[in-house]
Amino acid sequence: QVQLVESGGGLVQAGGSLRLSCAASGRPFSIAAMGWYRQAPGKQREMVARISGGTTTYADQVKARFTISRDNAKNMVYLQMNSLKPEDTAVYYCNIVTLPTMFNYWGQGTQVTVSS
């Protein structure tokens, strides 16, 4: 079993920055992919940023503003969010896909609210 705990969300004004952190713990595991997803009220969950197979991918609407990074030794993944916009408001979820089962683990989510 793997547990993911997100932190770093909060209320910020447009143009501000936040850094989200996700800590993974539990049984030893290897990672096939990791990423951040978000879901706004009444909207579908969408991919924000992910690292898979050595490739980093960002949603078009966050390119040049968000940066995903990882610390393999600490089993942590981060999302640095700059130049935040009101449309970034959502619950942000950490996701890790483990090897060899390709099982998806999700955090509880952390709320990000951006005011205009």
C-alpha positions in Angstrom: 0.0 0.0 0.0 1.1 3.5 -0.9 -0.2 6.7 0.6 0.0 10.1 -0.9 -0.3 13.3 1.1 -0.5 16.7 -0.6 0.1 20.0 1.0 0.7 23.6 0.0 -2.6 24.7 -1.2 -4.3 27.8 -0.1 -5.8 31.2 -1.2 -3.7 33.4 -3.3 -4.3 36.5 -5.5 -3.9 36.4 -9.2 -0.3 36.7 -10.2 0.9 35.0 -7.1 2.7 31.7 -6.6 2.2 28.5 -4.7 4.2 25.3 -4.4 2.4 22.0 -3.9 4.1 19.1 -2.3 3.2 15.4 -2.4 4.8 12.9 -0.1 4.5 9.2 -0.9 5.0 6.6 1.8 4.3 2.9 2.4 5.8 -0.3 1.0 8.8 -0.1 -1.2 7.8 0.8 -4.8 9.0 2.0 -8.1 7.4 4.7 -10.1 6.2 4.4 -13.7 4.6 7.9 -13.8 3.8 10.8 -11.5 1.7 13.9 -12.0 -0.7 16.5 -10.8 -4.3 16.7 -11.8 -7.0 19.2 -10.9 -10.7 19.3 -10.8 -12.9 22.4 -10.5 -16.5 22.3 -9.4 -18.7 21.0 -12.2 -15.7 20.2 -14.4 -13.9 17.0 -15.4 -10.6 16.1 -13.9 -7.7 17.3 -16.1 -4.0 16.6 -16.2 -1.9 19.5 -15.2 1.6 18.1 -15.4 3.1 14.7 -15.5 6.4 12.8 -15.7 6.3 9.5 -17.5 9.0 7.5 -19.1 11.4 10.4 -18.7 9.1 12.8 -20.5 7.5 15.8 -18.9 4.1 17.0 -20.2 2.1 20.1 -19.3 -1.4 21.1 -20.1 -1.4 23.9 -22.6 -3.0 26.3 -20.2 -0.2 26.0 -17.6 2.8 25.8 -19.9 5.5 28.3 -18.9 3.8 28.9 -15.6 3.9 25.6 -13.7 6.9 23.3 -13.1 6.7 19.7 -11.9 9.7 18.3 -10.2 10.6 15.2 -8.1 12.9 14.1 -5.4 13.3 10.4 -5.8 15.3 9.9 -2.6 12.4 11.4 -0.6 9.6 10.0 -2.7 8.2 13.4 -3.2 6.8 15.3 -6.2 6.2 19.0 -6.4 4.3 21.5 -8.4 5.6 25.0 -8.6 2.8 27.3 -9.7 3.6 30.9 -10.8 1.5 33.6 -12.3 -1.6 32.0 -11.0 -4.9 32.9 -12.6 -8.5 32.6 -11.3 -9.1 29.8 -13.7 -6.4 27.8 -11.9 -8.8 27.5 -9.0 -9.5 23.8 -8.3 -8.7 20.9 -6.0 -5.3 19.6 -7.0 -4.5 15.9 -6.7 -1.2 14.1 -6.7 -1.0 10.9 -8.7 1.6 8.1 -8.8 1.6 5.0 -10.9 3.7 2.2 -9.5 5.6 -0.6 -11.0 5.2 -3.4 -11.8 1.4 -3.3 -11.3 0.7 0.0 -12.9 -1.6 0.8 -10.1 -2.8 4.4 -9.6 -2.5 6.1 -6.3 -4.2 9.4 -5.5 -3.8 11.9 -2.7 -6.7 13.4 -0.8 -6.4 16.7 -2.7 -5.5 20.2 -1.7 -7.6 23.2 -2.5 -6.1 26.1 -4.6 -8.1 29.2 -4.8 -7.0 32.2 -6.9 -8.8 35.5 -6.4 -8.9 38.1 -9.1 
